[in-house]
């Protein structure tokens, strides 16, 4: 079936979640070395809410256009190819950054990241360069596969990017996953599949119970145990955790330093508890790491070769990403608001394929 002439997409003027709007536009056509992808599912990330609210502004190399198509993470099917493109109609997903080769995210890659500043993918059809699509494992649904390019790859890079080539996390290591958002749950699944021990923190006992079913061995409610760093040390015989997925920022980083293993790694991913340290009124170290992607390791997703490496591991272990809730395409605004509320466990997905205007 030929693509339609007109399609719909969700736009943001970076002026608030409540101002996201669904508009119609011409269906794009693939050019040389490009493919047209019918979008089947889009998974949401915290960054998408920041872009929509005009708050994603700590990367100096990123200049946002006034209006862009929202969201960064998707899975779809190639339905048309441009000149000199490989003729295929396999299911694909896209890495968040348009990378062709290499092992590291560069400043120029951040400046071209999907969903901010580059447009789309919360749209019905999207054109990609041929090098920017990756085949999904056959056992995954589109909704599950849409969770992999950002959340899972960020978790994979947090756990493995500082290791020698070919080595991944293993049974003798302990991973601390802060919270139960998409990146942390993906890290829990990867660590458990690799035989590593996992510690999960959350303010919700019910979410901790879900994490336990996914393989978490130590559960910490940081509301009832505010000195959770002491609990981490106790659980690790005072050794500390080998790898931290640091998503909290202002209110958690010092505690992470207090219970990381000697010679361990703190992977700075987010700043959910704030960008400013309350005691000094200075920008939090997590944000400083992310601004320049430096070590103590700031994690900004990863390149295509590491995504393909991760997919081989997922295929071998048959890991299925956890989807908390699936919204309809016309519910795009409500889906982002739900994610921002923080009530989700792991990933929130918008189903695009099958929606009728």
matplotlib code that plots the C-alpha trace (Angstrom):
import matplotlib.pyplot as plt

x = [0.0, 1.3, 2.0, -0.7, -0.2, -1.0, 0.0, -0.3, 2.3, 2.7, 4.4, 5.9, 6.8, 8.7, 6.2, 4.6, 3.2, -0.4, 0.4, 1.5, -0.6, -1.6, -1.3, -1.4, 1.4, 2.6, 4.1, 7.8, 9.6, 13.0, 15.9, 19.3, 20.4, 17.2, 14.2, 10.7, 9.6, 6.0, 6.1, 4.5, 5.4, 7.1, 8.5, 8.8, 11.8, 12.1, 14.1, 11.0, 9.1, 12.0, 12.1, 8.3, 8.6, 11.6, 13.9, 16.4, 19.0, 22.2, 24.0, 25.6, 25.9, 22.1, 19.9, 16.3, 14.1, 10.9, 8.7, 9.7, 8.0, 8.2, 9.9, 13.1, 12.5, 10.6, 10.1, 8.6, 8.7, 10.5, 7.8, 9.7, 13.4, 15.1, 17.7, 20.7, 19.1, 18.8, 15.4, 14.0, 10.7, 12.1, 11.1, 13.5, 14.3, 16.5, 19.4, 18.7, 21.7, 22.5, 25.7, 27.4, 30.6, 32.8, 32.6, 31.7, 29.0, 30.4, 29.1, 28.0, 25.9, 24.1, 23.3, 21.5, 19.6, 16.1, 13.3, 15.5, 16.9, 16.2, 12.5, 10.2, 9.5, 6.0, 4.6, 3.0, 5.9, 9.5, 12.5, 15.8, 19.3, 19.9, 22.7, 20.4, 18.1, 18.8, 16.9, 15.0, 15.1, 12.2, 10.8, 10.1, 6.8, 7.0, 6.1, 8.9, 11.5, 10.7, 12.1, 15.6, 17.4, 17.6, 16.7, 18.2, 21.2, 21.9, 21.8, 24.1, 26.6, 26.4, 27.3, 29.8, 31.2, 34.3, 35.3, 37.8, 36.2, 34.1, 33.7, 30.4, 29.3, 29.4, 28.5, 31.0, 29.7, 26.9, 24.8, 22.8, 19.8, 18.3, 14.5, 12.4, 12.3, 13.1, 16.9, 17.1, 14.8, 16.7, 19.9, 18.3, 17.2, 20.7, 22.5, 20.3, 20.6, 24.4, 24.5, 25.3, 23.7, 21.3, 20.2, 17.2, 16.0, 12.5, 10.0, 7.3, 7.2, 4.9, 7.5, 10.2, 8.2, 8.0, 11.7, 12.3, 10.4, 12.8, 15.8, 16.6, 18.3, 18.4, 15.4, 15.6, 12.8, 14.6, 11.7, 11.7, 15.5, 16.8, 20.3, 20.2, 23.9, 24.4, 22.0, 24.0, 27.2, 25.6, 24.3, 27.7, 29.7, 31.0, 32.5, 30.0, 28.4, 30.6, 28.4, 25.8, 23.2, 22.9, 19.7, 18.9, 21.3, 21.3, 19.9, 21.6, 25.1, 26.8, 25.2, 26.3, 29.9, 29.6, 28.7, 30.4, 33.1, 36.7, 37.6, 33.9, 31.9, 29.2, 27.4, 25.7, 22.5, 19.9, 18.9, 15.4, 16.0, 17.1, 19.8, 21.0, 22.7, 20.7, 23.6, 25.8, 23.3, 25.6, 24.9, 24.8, 27.8, 25.5, 24.5, 28.1, 29.1, 26.2, 27.0, 30.5, 30.0, 33.0, 34.2, 32.9, 31.2, 28.4, 26.2, 24.6, 23.2, 25.6, 26.6, 25.1, 27.8, 27.1, 23.3, 24.0, 26.2, 23.4, 20.8, 22.9, 22.9, 19.1, 18.5, 20.7, 19.0, 15.5, 15.1, 11.8, 11.6, 9.0, 6.2, 4.1, 1.3, 0.4, -1.4, -3.2, -1.6, -4.3, -3.4, 0.1, -0.3, -1.8, 1.0, 3.8, 1.9, 1.6, 5.3, 6.1, 3.9, 6.3, 3.7, 5.1, 7.3, 9.9, 8.6, 5.5, 4.7, 2.5, 1.0, 1.1, 0.3, -3.4, -4.5, -7.3, -7.9]
y = [0.0, 3.4, 6.0, 8.6, 12.1, 13.8, 12.7, 13.9, 14.7, 16.2, 19.5, 21.5, 25.1, 24.3, 26.3, 23.7, 20.1, 21.5, 23.3, 20.2, 20.1, 17.6, 19.0, 17.7, 18.0, 16.4, 12.9, 13.1, 11.3, 9.6, 11.0, 9.4, 6.9, 7.5, 5.3, 6.2, 4.6, 4.1, 4.7, 2.0, 2.9, 5.8, 5.5, 8.5, 9.8, 12.5, 14.6, 14.8, 16.6, 19.0, 19.9, 20.5, 22.8, 24.7, 23.4, 21.3, 24.0, 22.8, 21.7, 24.8, 23.1, 22.6, 25.4, 24.5, 25.7, 27.5, 24.5, 20.9, 17.5, 15.9, 12.8, 10.8, 7.1, 4.9, 1.7, 1.3, -0.4, 0.7, 1.3, 3.1, 3.6, 6.4, 6.1, 3.8, 2.6, -1.0, -2.4, -3.7, -3.6, -4.9, -3.5, -0.9, 1.4, 4.5, 5.5, 8.8, 10.4, 10.3, 8.3, 6.6, 5.3, 5.6, 4.8, 8.1, 10.7, 14.0, 17.5, 17.6, 14.4, 16.1, 19.0, 16.7, 14.6, 13.5, 15.2, 18.2, 19.9, 17.7, 17.1, 14.0, 11.0, 11.5, 11.4, 8.7, 8.7, 9.7, 9.8, 8.4, 8.1, 4.4, 4.3, 5.4, 2.4, -0.8, -4.1, -5.2, -8.7, -10.7, -11.7, -8.1, -6.2, -2.7, -1.2, -3.1, -2.3, 1.4, 1.4, 0.3, 3.1, 5.6, 4.0, 0.6, 1.8, 4.5, 1.7, -0.5, 2.3, 3.1, -0.6, -1.3, 1.7, 2.0, -1.7, -3.2, -4.1, -7.2, -7.2, -6.6, -6.5, -9.9, -12.0, -10.6, -7.0, -5.0, -2.4, 0.3, 1.5, 4.7, 4.7, 2.6, 4.7, 3.4, 3.6, 2.1, -0.8, -1.6, -1.6, -3.9, -6.3, -6.3, -6.7, -9.6, -11.3, -11.0, -12.5, -9.3, -8.3, -5.4, -2.9, -0.7, 2.4, 3.9, 5.8, 3.2, -0.3, -1.5, -0.5, -2.2, -5.4, -5.2, -4.6, -7.7, -9.8, -8.6, -9.8, -7.0, -8.6, -5.5, -3.2, 0.3, 2.7, 5.9, 7.6, 5.0, 4.7, 8.3, 7.2, 4.7, 4.9, 3.0, 0.3, -0.1, -0.5, -3.0, -5.0, -5.1, -5.9, -2.3, -2.7, -0.5, -0.9, -1.3, 0.8, 3.5, 4.7, 8.2, 9.7, 11.8, 14.7, 17.4, 15.3, 11.9, 12.4, 12.9, 9.7, 7.8, 8.9, 7.7, 4.1, 3.5, 0.8, 1.9, 2.3, 2.1, 4.0, 6.6, 7.0, 10.4, 10.2, 12.6, 15.2, 14.2, 15.7, 19.0, 20.8, 23.1, 22.0, 23.6, 24.0, 25.9, 27.3, 26.0, 23.8, 20.1, 18.0, 15.6, 18.4, 19.6, 16.0, 15.9, 19.3, 18.1, 14.3, 14.0, 11.5, 11.1, 9.5, 11.5, 9.1, 10.5, 7.4, 5.7, 5.0, 2.5, -0.2, -0.3, -0.5, -3.5, -5.0, -4.5, -6.0, -9.2, -9.5, -8.9, -11.5, -14.1, -13.5, -12.7, -9.7, -8.0, -4.3, -3.4, -1.2, 0.4, 1.8, 2.3, 5.4, 6.0, 8.4, 11.0, 10.9, 12.1, 15.1, 13.0, 10.4, 13.0, 14.5, 11.0, 10.4, 13.8, 12.9, 10.2, 7.5, 5.1, 2.0, 1.7, 2.9, 4.8, 4.1, 5.8, 3.4, 5.2, 2.5, 1.8, 5.2, 6.7, 10.5]
z = [0.0, -1.0, 1.7, 2.1, 0.7, 4.1, 7.5, 11.1, 13.7, 17.2, 17.3, 20.2, 20.4, 23.6, 25.5, 27.7, 27.7, 27.5, 24.3, 22.3, 19.1, 16.5, 12.9, 9.4, 6.8, 3.6, 3.7, 3.2, 0.3, 0.7, -1.3, -2.2, 0.5, 2.5, 3.4, 4.4, 7.6, 8.7, 12.4, 14.5, 18.1, 19.9, 23.4, 25.6, 27.5, 30.2, 27.8, 25.6, 28.4, 28.9, 25.2, 25.2, 28.2, 26.9, 29.6, 27.6, 27.2, 29.0, 25.7, 24.3, 20.9, 20.7, 19.1, 18.9, 16.1, 17.2, 16.4, 16.1, 16.0, 19.4, 20.8, 20.1, 20.2, 17.7, 15.9, 12.4, 9.1, 5.9, 3.2, 0.5, -0.5, -2.3, -5.0, -4.2, -1.0, 0.0, -0.9, 2.3, 4.3, 7.6, 11.0, 12.1, 15.0, 15.0, 17.3, 19.0, 17.5, 13.8, 14.1, 11.2, 12.8, 15.9, 19.6, 21.2, 21.0, 19.7, 20.3, 16.6, 17.3, 20.2, 18.0, 15.6, 18.2, 17.3, 19.2, 20.0, 18.1, 15.1, 14.4, 14.8, 15.6, 17.0, 13.4, 11.2, 8.6, 8.8, 6.4, 7.7, 6.2, 5.4, 7.9, 10.7, 10.8, 12.6, 12.3, 15.4, 16.9, 15.6, 19.0, 20.0, 19.4, 18.0, 21.4, 23.1, 20.4, 20.5, 24.1, 23.1, 21.1, 24.0, 27.4, 26.9, 25.0, 27.6, 30.3, 28.1, 27.8, 31.5, 32.3, 29.6, 27.8, 30.0, 29.6, 27.1, 23.8, 24.0, 27.7, 29.5, 33.1, 34.8, 37.9, 40.3, 40.0, 41.7, 39.9, 41.6, 39.7, 41.0, 40.6, 38.2, 35.1, 31.6, 31.9, 35.4, 34.6, 31.4, 33.4, 35.9, 33.1, 31.5, 34.8, 35.8, 32.5, 32.7, 36.2, 38.1, 41.4, 41.2, 43.9, 43.1, 44.9, 44.8, 46.9, 46.0, 47.6, 44.8, 42.2, 44.2, 44.2, 40.4, 40.3, 42.5, 39.9, 37.3, 39.3, 41.8, 44.9, 47.2, 47.4, 49.1, 49.7, 50.1, 51.9, 54.7, 54.5, 53.7, 54.6, 51.8, 51.2, 54.5, 53.3, 50.1, 52.0, 54.3, 51.4, 49.7, 52.9, 53.0, 49.5, 47.7, 44.3, 41.2, 38.8, 39.6, 37.3, 38.6, 37.5, 40.6, 40.4, 43.1, 45.9, 45.2, 43.8, 47.1, 48.5, 45.4, 46.0, 49.6, 48.6, 45.2, 45.2, 45.3, 41.6, 40.7, 38.1, 38.6, 35.3, 35.3, 33.3, 34.7, 37.2, 38.3, 41.8, 40.4, 38.4, 41.2, 44.5, 47.3, 49.7, 47.2, 44.7, 41.9, 38.9, 40.0, 38.9, 37.0, 34.7, 34.3, 33.2, 30.7, 29.3, 28.1, 28.2, 30.5, 33.2, 36.0, 33.1, 31.6, 29.5, 26.4, 24.7, 22.2, 18.6, 16.2, 16.7, 20.5, 19.8, 17.5, 20.2, 22.8, 20.4, 20.1, 23.9, 24.0, 21.3, 23.2, 26.5, 25.0, 27.2, 26.7, 27.6, 30.2, 28.9, 31.7, 29.5, 25.8, 24.7, 21.4, 18.9, 19.5, 23.2, 22.6, 24.9, 27.7, 27.3, 27.9, 30.8, 32.3, 31.9, 33.6, 36.5, 37.5, 38.1, 35.5, 35.9, 33.1, 29.7, 28.4, 24.7, 22.1, 19.5, 16.1, 13.6, 13.3, 14.4, 12.2, 12.1]

ax = plt.figure().add_subplot(projection="3d")
ax.plot(x, y, z, "-o")
ax.set_aspect("equal")
plt.show()
